Amino acid sequence: MRFASQLLAAAVAVSALNLAWAHDAAPTRSPVGSWKGVAQATTVPLPPLTTLFTLGADGTMVESRRLYVAQSPLGPLIATPGHGQWQRGKSGQYDATITLLYEGAPDHPTSPGVVVGSEKVRYRFQLVNGGANIQGTILVEVQDAAGHVVFVGPGTIDASRLGVEPLP
């Protein structure tokens, strides 16, 4: 009986260690979590764009960036957050797509406050540095309100995982 109790206690301890290990190791095997990164166009001279995004365990993705865009093919704009999906791709890579809407900013010459277009961003990325970073490529497509493509451009994405920073 005593041996069975010790065996049960050992099994419980090993299970607890395995659960703790799986929780701690999860960030290195999955992109699930929140990230801060920089998107950079590679074929046109645009300034880097700082972005925050969250990849959910259910395959959803939400992205935020600066709201006001002073210069664009559609004039001065205000952007919504991007919403989309991500999935595991081939060879340890991941694919994601988000869409966001653009409305004319208050200083837009013809359409202030009116939806004037949308943007689709496609990502292909991989986890690097033990899951602490994301590196990859993007393809941006901007459409006007009628669905006509007004801009297509490739770029890169580099991001770092956001973590908990406990109070001192």
Protein Blocks (a to p, Z undefined) as FASTA:
>chain_A
ZZmmmmmmmmmmmmmmmmmmmmmmmmmmpcgdcdddddddfkbccddddddddddfkopa
cddddfbdfbafkbpaddddddddddddeehiacddddddddddfklfklghiafbdcdd
ddddddeehhpaccdddddddddfkopafbdcddddddddddddddZZ
